[in-house]
Amino acid sequence: MPETPPNDDHKHRRHAVYASETTGLLLIALMLLVLTLVRYWHDLHWSLR
């Protein structure tokens, strides 16, 4: 008798793919935010700067 059913392994792999996709999208969004801040840093009007 196997310890884990094959169906559970498939669900675990699918979850890992979704998690890595979400991590990649968050990293891309963070990079876009950083690049935008670097590009327009002097044009932003900061009240506390």
N, C-alpha and C positions, 0 to 999 in steps of 0.2 A: 504494500500500500504506500503510495507516495506521500511525503510529508505535506506538500502543498498542492492543491489542484492546479492543473495547467492554466486554467482560466484566471486565477489570481496573479500568476506571473505576467500574463498578457496585460492585465489591468495595471500592474505595477510599472511595466515598461511604458505604457501609454501615459501614465501620470508623470513619469520622469521626462518624457518628451514635452508634455505641456508645461511642466515646471521650467525646463530649460528654455523653451520658447518665450515664456513670460519674463524670465531673467534677461534674455537677450533684448526684448522690447524695452524693458526698463533701462537697460544700459544705453541703448540707442537714444531714448528720450533724455536721459541724463547728459549724454554727450552733446546733444543738440542744445540743451539748456546752457551748458558750460560754454559752448562755442558762441551762442548768441550773446551771453553776458560779456565774454571777452571782446567780441566785435563791437558791441554798442556800449561799453562801460562808460566812456566819456560823454556819451549823448544822454545817458540816464540822469534824471534830476532826483538826486537823493536829498531828503530833508535832513538827514543826520550825518551826511558825509563831510 
